[in-house]
Amino acid sequence: MTGWASWTTVNVFSGTGGVRTVELGVLTGDVSVHTTWTGTEAVVAVQYSGGSEWYTMAGSPVPCRSEEDSRALHQAAVDAVRQGGGGGAVLTLPRHHHHFG
């Protein structure tokens, strides 16, 4: 199976502390989350909903071997943004998937 897929979830309201990005620091409020799977890794980016600039979520990219795992990673990113965190949410791998890396 050749690999390439992407997902976007819009209108994700960040939890307390927002979401940390590589380029801009912390974004807060209403954001969109986008994951692109290249076949070997997943890249997660966020933007202010309705904005034009995408920013790499801290912790991204992540080695990822399958489209299924990249979809799970996207959902984990959305959940992390909703939860927020001190200093901004960062991308972490879903615990129940072992096909990363």
C-alpha positions as CSV (number, residue, x, y, z in Angstrom):
1,M,0.0,0.0,0.0
2,T,1.4,3.4,-1.0
3,G,1.0,6.0,1.6
4,W,-0.4,9.5,1.6
5,A,-3.4,10.8,3.6
6,S,-4.5,13.9,5.4
7,W,-7.1,14.9,7.9
8,T,-8.3,18.3,9.1
9,T,-10.4,19.0,12.2
10,V,-11.7,22.6,12.4
11,N,-13.1,24.6,15.4
12,V,-11.1,22.8,18.0
13,F,-11.1,25.0,21.2
14,S,-7.8,24.7,22.9
15,G,-7.8,23.9,26.6
16,T,-6.0,25.9,29.3
17,G,-2.5,26.7,28.1
18,G,-3.3,26.4,24.4
19,V,-1.2,24.4,22.0
20,R,2.6,24.8,21.5
21,T,3.9,25.3,18.0
22,V,7.5,25.2,16.7
23,E,7.4,28.5,14.8
24,L,5.1,30.8,16.8
25,G,5.0,29.5,20.3
26,V,1.6,29.0,21.9
27,L,-1.7,29.4,20.1
28,T,-5.0,29.6,22.1
29,G,-8.6,29.7,21.3
30,D,-10.3,28.3,18.2
31,V,-7.8,26.4,16.0
32,S,-7.8,23.9,13.2
33,V,-5.7,20.7,13.4
34,H,-4.2,19.1,10.3
35,T,-2.3,15.9,9.9
36,T,-0.5,14.8,6.8
37,W,0.8,11.2,6.6
38,T,3.6,10.8,4.0
39,G,3.9,7.0,4.1
40,T,6.7,7.1,6.6
41,E,5.8,9.9,9.0
42,A,2.9,12.1,10.2
43,V,3.2,15.8,10.4
44,V,0.7,17.7,12.6
45,A,0.1,21.4,12.1
46,V,-2.3,23.9,13.7
47,Q,-3.7,27.3,12.6
48,Y,-6.1,29.8,14.0
49,S,-9.5,28.7,12.5
50,G,-10.1,30.8,9.4
51,G,-6.4,31.8,9.2
52,S,-4.0,31.1,6.4
53,E,-0.8,30.2,8.1
54,W,-0.1,26.7,9.4
55,Y,2.3,26.1,12.3
56,T,4.0,22.8,13.2
57,M,2.7,21.3,16.5
58,A,5.5,20.8,19.0
59,G,6.4,17.1,18.9
60,S,5.8,16.7,15.2
61,P,6.7,15.1,12.9
62,V,6.4,11.6,14.2
63,P,7.6,8.4,12.4
64,C,4.4,6.5,11.4
65,R,4.1,3.4,9.3
66,S,0.4,3.1,8.5
67,E,-2.5,5.3,7.5
68,E,-4.5,3.8,10.4
69,D,-1.9,4.8,12.9
70,S,-1.7,8.3,11.4
71,R,-5.4,8.7,11.8
72,A,-5.1,7.7,15.4
73,L,-2.3,10.2,15.8
74,H,-4.5,12.9,14.3
75,Q,-7.2,12.1,16.9
76,A,-4.6,12.1,19.7
77,A,-3.5,15.6,18.5
78,V,-7.0,16.9,18.5
79,D,-7.6,15.5,22.0
80,A,-4.3,17.1,23.2
81,V,-5.3,20.5,21.9
82,R,-8.7,20.2,23.6
83,Q,-7.0,19.3,26.8
84,G,-4.3,22.0,26.6
85,G,-1.4,21.9,29.0
86,G,1.0,24.1,31.0
87,G,3.1,25.9,28.4
88,G,0.9,24.6,25.6
89,A,-0.2,21.1,24.5
90,V,2.4,19.0,22.6
91,L,2.0,16.0,20.4
92,T,2.4,12.7,22.1
93,L,1.9,9.2,20.7
94,P,-1.3,7.3,21.4
95,R,-0.6,4.7,24.1
96,H,-2.5,1.8,22.4
97,H,-0.6,2.0,19.1
98,H,2.7,0.2,18.7
99,H,3.4,0.8,15.0
100,F,5.1,4.1,15.3
101,G,8.8,4.5,14.7
